[in-house]
């Protein structure tokens, strides 16, 4: 039994006003070929199939066209869960029809809990695999909201509710485990310790809803996660993974290697896990620095050799606004047909201080920790009121930075 895990397609996604349809189609074509070449039996898509709850006609056409093509491959079953970008009703609308083609859609948490448990059988009807298809868990799914609760109390309740949802499967999968049937769980969430990029929209405020890898029941042989666009495993647990998005969705992902994950099970246990790199069809390139530096970098850019020409974000650090920045930059790429589009950004930087000013500022800051500096800034901006939500978000960012430094 071979399973392919992918997620976060975001069909219909734009980069500002630029369509990504061609890149998505190239990936879907590659994925069809990969299902065949890797002899995949089950395809799992862990949420965010679409970029919005109201997908364009082009996005729908890609989605249904892909599912039709899957039936011409060796892949026998498809499991798709809803993500935070997906509309539950949109995904679930063709649910009954697609089930006849062995495409299982769980757009949101169903009324009957066990409807999330999908049995995968071979041609002779023998049970080979069980998928606990958990979609993105919304507050109403956890039924934990209490009037008047603080942000800290809500955070605790969310984490407890998400963990409890997964642990509720244990009584339903005990017979499968006893009979050595592998069990895979899915999820679309923000796991504690995961590294994000600019393109993810937070599921909950700050780090609400984060759960650690050790909070997933050990009975799951693999946990297929979606939402984070950088491929990674969680808490050094090899069987709990984000596959990541198949194409770079923002310029912050320009150096990420995109992938899908292929698992193989034999005699009830996982015998292999392979990361298969997805070809890059269009490079998103980010260059930054002062005006002279970015001009030099732009001139030195070489053809990345992708099917579609590159898009380049140019971040210019400047003390004064450059009115004809885009015109000047476009002149530099006139002889570079492999660059299709520029995204110029200007960032205002302060003029250099003299030594006395730098020393005075350094001495003042040295007496304060980051939280004290933040509180002083809040007092300056909001002198008449407290900002508990803002402080909570700052504490969460501080905690994240501490975790990031600790993992470096």
C-alpha positions as CSV (number, residue, x, y, z in Angstrom):
1,X,0.0,0.0,0.0
2,X,1.5,3.3,-1.2
3,X,0.2,6.7,-0.1
4,X,1.0,10.2,-1.4
5,X,0.6,13.1,1.0
6,X,0.2,16.6,-0.4
7,X,-1.5,19.8,0.8
8,X,-2.1,23.5,0.4
9,X,-2.6,23.7,-3.3
10,X,-4.4,27.1,-3.0
11,X,-6.0,26.8,-6.5
12,X,-7.0,30.2,-7.7
13,X,-4.2,31.9,-5.7
14,X,-2.9,35.2,-7.1
15,X,0.3,37.0,-6.3
16,X,-1.1,40.5,-6.0
17,X,-2.8,40.7,-9.5
18,X,-0.8,37.9,-11.1
19,X,-2.5,34.6,-11.9
20,X,-0.9,31.4,-10.9
21,X,-3.1,29.1,-13.0
22,X,-0.3,27.9,-15.3
23,X,2.0,26.9,-12.4
24,X,-0.8,25.1,-10.7
25,X,-1.7,23.2,-13.9
26,X,1.9,22.2,-14.4
27,X,2.0,20.8,-10.9
28,X,-1.3,18.9,-11.3
29,X,0.0,17.4,-14.5
30,X,3.2,16.4,-12.8
31,X,1.2,14.9,-9.9
32,X,-0.8,12.7,-12.3
33,X,2.4,11.4,-13.7
34,X,3.8,10.8,-10.2
35,X,0.8,8.8,-9.1
36,X,1.6,6.4,-11.9
37,X,5.4,6.4,-11.7
38,X,5.3,5.9,-7.9
39,X,2.4,3.3,-8.1
40,X,0.3,5.3,-5.6
41,X,-2.8,3.6,-4.2
42,X,-4.1,6.4,-2.0
43,X,-3.8,10.2,-2.4
44,X,-4.3,12.4,0.6
45,X,-4.8,16.2,0.2
46,X,-4.5,17.8,3.7
47,X,-6.6,21.0,3.2
48,X,-6.6,24.3,1.4
49,X,-7.4,22.9,-1.9
50,X,-8.7,26.4,-2.9
51,X,-7.3,29.8,-1.9
52,X,-10.8,31.2,-1.2
53,X,-14.2,30.0,-0.2
54,X,-15.5,31.2,-3.5
55,X,-13.1,29.7,-6.1
56,X,-13.0,31.0,-9.7
57,X,-14.3,28.9,-12.6
58,X,-10.7,28.3,-13.6
59,X,-9.9,26.9,-10.2
60,X,-13.0,24.6,-10.2
61,X,-12.0,23.4,-13.7
62,X,-8.5,22.5,-12.5
63,X,-9.9,20.7,-9.5
64,X,-12.5,18.6,-11.2
65,X,-10.2,18.0,-14.2
66,X,-7.6,16.6,-11.9
67,X,-10.0,14.3,-10.1
68,X,-11.2,13.0,-13.5
69,X,-7.6,12.2,-14.5
70,X,-6.9,10.4,-11.3
71,X,-9.4,7.7,-12.2
72,X,-7.2,6.9,-15.2
73,X,-4.2,6.1,-13.0
74,X,-3.4,3.3,-10.6
75,X,-4.5,5.5,-7.6
76,X,-7.7,3.8,-6.3
77,X,-8.8,6.2,-3.5
78,X,-8.5,10.0,-2.8
79,X,-9.1,11.6,0.6
80,X,-9.5,15.4,0.7
81,X,-10.1,17.4,3.8
82,X,-11.1,21.1,4.2
83,X,-8.6,23.7,5.3
84,X,-9.1,27.1,6.8
85,X,-9.2,28.7,3.3
86,X,-11.8,26.2,2.0
87,X,-15.6,26.6,2.2
88,X,-17.1,23.6,3.9
89,X,-20.2,23.7,1.7
90,X,-18.3,24.2,-1.5
91,X,-16.1,21.2,-0.9
92,X,-18.9,19.0,0.4
93,X,-21.4,19.9,-2.4
94,X,-20.4,17.0,-4.7
95,X,-19.5,14.7,-1.7
96,X,-22.1,12.1,-2.4
97,X,-21.4,11.9,-6.2
98,X,-17.6,11.8,-5.8
99,X,-17.8,9.0,-3.2
100,X,-19.0,6.7,-6.0
101,X,-15.6,7.4,-7.6
102,X,-13.8,6.6,-4.4
103,X,-13.1,10.3,-3.7
104,X,-13.8,11.0,0.0
105,X,-14.5,14.6,0.9
106,X,-14.5,15.8,4.5
107,X,-15.0,19.6,4.2
108,X,-15.7,20.1,7.9
109,X,-16.3,18.1,11.0
110,X,-19.4,16.0,10.2
111,X,-22.4,15.6,12.6
112,X,-21.5,11.9,13.1
113,X,-18.0,11.7,14.5
114,X,-17.2,8.4,12.9
115,X,-17.9,9.7,9.4
116,X,-14.3,11.0,9.6
117,X,-13.1,7.4,9.6
118,X,-12.5,6.2,6.1
119,X,-11.7,2.5,5.4
120,X,-9.5,1.8,2.4
121,X,-10.0,-1.7,0.9
122,X,-8.2,-3.6,-1.9
123,X,-9.9,-5.0,-5.0
124,X,-11.0,-8.1,-3.1
125,X,-12.6,-6.1,-0.3
126,X,-9.8,-6.7,2.3
127,X,-9.2,-3.8,4.6
128,X,-5.7,-2.3,4.1
129,X,-5.7,1.1,5.6
130,X,-7.8,3.5,7.8
131,X,-7.7,7.3,7.5
132,X,-9.0,9.4,10.3
133,X,-9.8,12.4,8.0
134,X,-9.8,15.4,10.4
135,X,-10.4,18.7,8.6
136,X,-9.6,22.2,9.9
137,X,-11.2,22.4,13.4
138,X,-13.2,25.6,13.8
139,X,-14.2,27.0,17.2
140,X,-17.7,25.7,16.8
141,X,-16.4,22.2,16.1
142,X,-14.7,22.2,19.5
143,X,-17.7,23.6,21.3
144,X,-15.6,25.2,24.0
145,X,-16.4,28.9,23.7
146,X,-17.4,30.4,27.1
147,X,-18.7,33.9,27.5
148,X,-16.4,36.2,29.3
149,X,-13.3,34.0,29.1
150,X,-9.9,35.6,28.8
151,X,-7.6,35.1,25.8
152,X,-5.4,32.8,28.0
153,X,-8.4,30.6,28.9
154,X,-9.5,30.5,25.3
155,X,-6.1,29.4,24.2
156,X,-6.0,26.6,26.7
157,X,-9.5,25.4,25.8
158,X,-8.6,25.4,22.1
159,X,-5.5,23.3,22.6
160,X,-7.4,20.9,24.8
161,X,-10.2,20.7,22.3
162,X,-8.0,20.0,19.4
163,X,-6.0,17.3,21.3
164,X,-9.3,15.8,22.6
165,X,-10.7,15.5,19.0
166,X,-7.8,13.3,18.0
167,X,-7.9,11.3,21.2
168,X,-11.6,10.6,20.6
169,X,-10.5,8.3,17.7
170,X,-8.8,5.9,20.0
171,X,-11.9,3.9,21.0
172,X,-12.9,3.7,17.4
173,X,-9.6,2.5,16.0
174,X,-8.6,0.0,18.7
175,X,-9.9,-3.0,16.6
176,X,-8.0,-1.8,13.5
177,X,-4.8,-1.6,15.5
178,X,-5.4,-5.0,17.1
179,X,-5.6,-6.5,13.6
180,X,-2.5,-4.6,12.5
181,X,-4.3,-2.3,10.1
182,X,-2.3,0.9,9.7
183,X,-4.1,4.1,10.7
184,X,-3.3,7.6,9.3
185,X,-4.7,10.8,10.6
186,X,-4.9,14.1,8.8
187,X,-5.0,17.7,10.1
188,X,-5.0,21.3,9.0
189,X,-3.5,23.3,11.9
190,X,-0.5,25.1,13.3
191,X,1.6,22.7,15.2
192,X,3.9,24.1,17.9
193,X,7.4,24.7,16.7
194,X,6.7,24.8,13.0
195,X,8.4,27.3,10.7
196,X,6.1,29.5,8.7
197,X,6.4,31.7,5.7
198,X,4.7,35.0,4.7
199,X,1.9,33.3,2.8
200,X,0.2,31.5,5.7
201,X,-2.7,33.3,7.3
202,X,-3.0,32.5,11.0
203,X,-5.7,30.1,11.8
204,X,-6.2,31.5,15.3
205,X,-4.9,34.7,16.8
206,X,-1.2,34.4,17.6
207,X,-0.4,30.9,18.5
208,X,-3.9,29.9,19.7
209,X,-4.6,26.3,18.8
210,X,-1.0,25.2,18.6
211,X,-0.5,21.6,19.7
212,X,2.8,19.7,20.0
213,X,3.6,16.5,18.2
214,X,3.4,14.6,21.4
215,X,-0.3,15.5,21.7
216,X,-1.2,13.3,18.7
217,X,-2.0,9.8,19.9
218,X,0.8,7.4,19.3
219,X,-1.7,5.0,17.7
220,X,-1.5,6.9,14.5
221,X,1.1,5.4,12.2
222,X,1.4,8.7,10.3
223,X,-0.1,12.2,10.6
224,X,-0.5,14.1,7.3
225,X,-0.7,17.8,8.1
226,X,-1.6,20.9,6.0
227,X,-1.5,24.7,6.6
228,X,2.2,25.4,6.9
229,X,3.7,25.9,3.5
230,X,7.3,24.9,4.3
231,X,7.8,21.1,4.3
232,X,8.9,19.9,7.7
233,X,8.4,17.3,10.4
234,X,7.2,18.3,13.9
235,X,9.2,18.0,17.1
236,X,11.7,15.7,15.3
237,X,8.9,13.1,15.0
238,X,9.4,11.5,11.6
239,X,5.8,10.3,11.2
240,X,4.2,13.8,11.8
241,X,4.8,16.0,8.8
242,X,3.7,18.9,6.7
243,X,4.1,18.2,3.0
244,X,4.1,22.0,2.3
245,X,2.6,23.8,-0.6
246,X,3.5,22.5,-4.1
247,X,4.4,25.9,-5.5
248,X,5.9,28.9,-3.8
249,X,3.0,31.1,-2.7
250,X,5.1,34.1,-1.6
251,X,8.5,35.6,-2.1
252,X,9.5,34.3,1.4
253,X,9.3,30.8,0.0
254,X,11.8,31.4,-2.8
255,X,14.5,29.1,-1.4
256,X,12.1,26.3,-0.2
257,X,12.3,23.0,-2.0
258,X,8.7,22.0,-2.7
259,X,7.8,18.3,-2.2
260,X,5.2,15.6,-1.8
261,X,5.6,12.7,0.6
262,X,5.2,9.1,-0.4
263,X,4.7,6.4,2.3
264,X,4.7,2.6,1.9
265,X,3.1,0.2,4.3
266,X,3.6,-3.6,4.5
267,X,2.2,-6.0,7.0
268,X,0.7,-3.2,9.0
269,X,3.8,-1.0,9.4
270,X,5.4,1.8,7.6
271,X,8.5,0.5,5.7
272,X,9.5,3.7,3.8
273,X,9.0,7.4,3.7
274,X,10.3,9.4,0.7
275,X,10.3,13.1,0.0
276,X,9.8,13.6,-3.7
277,X,10.8,17.1,-4.9
278,X,8.2,19.0,-7.0
279,X,9.8,20.7,-10.1
280,X,9.9,24.5,-9.9
281,X,7.9,25.9,-12.8
282,X,8.4,29.6,-12.0
283,X,11.1,31.1,-9.7
284,X,10.0,33.8,-7.2
285,X,13.2,35.8,-6.5
286,X,13.7,38.3,-3.7
287,X,16.5,40.8,-3.8
288,X,17.0,43.6,-1.2
289,X,19.5,46.2,-0.2
290,X,20.1,49.9,-0.9
291,X,19.5,51.1,-4.5
292,X,23.0,50.5,-5.8
293,X,23.1,47.0,-4.3
294,X,19.7,45.9,-5.8
295,X,20.6,47.3,-9.2
296,X,23.9,45.2,-9.2
297,X,22.0,42.1,-8.1
298,X,19.4,42.6,-10.7
299,X,22.0,43.0,-13.5
300,X,23.7,39.8,-12.3
301,X,20.6,37.7,-12.2
302,X,20.9,34.6,-14.5
303,X,18.3,32.6,-16.2
304,X,16.8,30.0,-13.7
305,X,15.8,27.8,-16.6
306,X,12.2,27.3,-15.5
307,X,9.3,26.8,-17.9
308,X,7.8,30.1,-17.0
309,X,9.8,33.4,-16.6
310,X,10.7,34.5,-13.1
311,X,9.0,37.1,-11.0
312,X,11.3,39.3,-8.9
313,X,10.5,41.2,-5.8
314,X,12.9,44.2,-5.3
315,X,13.1,45.6,-1.8
316,X,14.9,48.9,-1.9
317,X,16.1,50.5,1.4
318,X,16.2,54.2,0.9
319,X,16.2,57.4,2.9
320,X,14.1,59.3,0.3
321,X,11.3,58.1,-2.0
322,X,12.4,57.1,-5.5
323,X,9.6,58.3,-7.8
324,X,10.8,56.5,-10.9
325,X,12.0,53.3,-9.2
326,X,10.0,50.9,-11.4
327,X,11.0,52.6,-14.6
328,X,14.7,52.5,-13.7
329,X,14.5,48.8,-12.7
330,X,12.7,47.8,-15.9
331,X,15.4,49.4,-17.9
332,X,17.9,47.1,-16.2
333,X,16.0,43.9,-17.3
334,X,15.3,44.9,-20.9
335,X,17.7,42.3,-22.1
336,X,16.5,39.6,-19.6
337,X,13.5,37.8,-21.2
338,X,13.6,35.2,-18.3
339,X,12.3,38.0,-16.0
340,X,8.6,38.6,-16.7
341,X,7.6,40.8,-13.8
342,X,9.1,43.1,-11.1
343,X,7.5,43.8,-7.8
344,X,9.3,46.9,-6.5
345,X,9.0,47.8,-2.8
346,X,10.5,50.8,-1.0
347,X,11.5,50.7,2.6
348,X,12.3,54.0,4.4
349,X,15.5,53.8,6.5
350,X,16.6,56.4,9.0
351,X,19.7,58.5,8.4
352,X,22.8,57.5,10.2
353,X,23.1,58.9,13.7
354,X,26.2,60.4,15.1
355,X,28.2,58.5,17.7
356,X,26.8,60.4,20.7
357,X,23.2,59.7,19.6
358,X,24.0,56.0,19.1
359,X,25.6,55.7,22.5
360,X,22.8,57.5,24.2
361,X,20.2,55.2,22.6
362,X,22.2,52.1,23.3
363,X,22.6,53.0,27.0
364,X,18.9,53.6,27.4
365,X,17.9,50.4,25.7
366,X,20.4,48.4,27.7
367,X,18.4,49.0,30.8
368,X,15.3,47.5,29.3
369,X,14.2,44.0,28.2
370,X,12.1,43.5,25.0
371,X,8.9,43.4,26.9
372,X,9.6,46.7,28.7
373,X,10.4,48.4,25.4
374,X,7.1,47.1,23.9
375,X,5.1,48.3,26.9
376,X,6.7,51.8,26.6
377,X,5.7,51.8,23.0
378,X,2.1,50.8,23.8
379,X,1.9,53.5,26.4
380,X,3.1,56.1,23.9
381,X,0.6,54.9,21.2
382,X,-2.4,54.1,23.5
383,X,-2.0,56.4,26.6
384,X,-5.6,56.1,27.7
385,X,-6.2,52.4,27.5
386,X,-4.6,49.0,28.2
387,X,-4.0,46.5,25.3
388,X,-4.2,43.0,26.7
389,X,-4.8,41.3,23.3
390,X,-1.8,43.2,21.8
391,X,0.4,42.2,24.8
392,X,-0.7,38.6,24.4
393,X,0.2,38.6,20.7
394,X,3.6,40.1,21.6
395,X,4.3,37.4,24.2
396,X,3.4,34.8,21.6
397,X,5.8,36.3,19.0
398,X,8.5,36.5,21.7
399,X,8.0,32.8,22.6
400,X,8.2,31.9,18.9
401,X,11.5,33.7,18.4
402,X,12.9,32.0,21.5
403,X,11.9,28.6,20.1
404,X,13.4,29.5,16.7
405,X,16.7,30.6,18.3
406,X,16.7,27.4,20.4
407,X,16.3,25.2,17.3
408,X,19.1,27.0,15.3
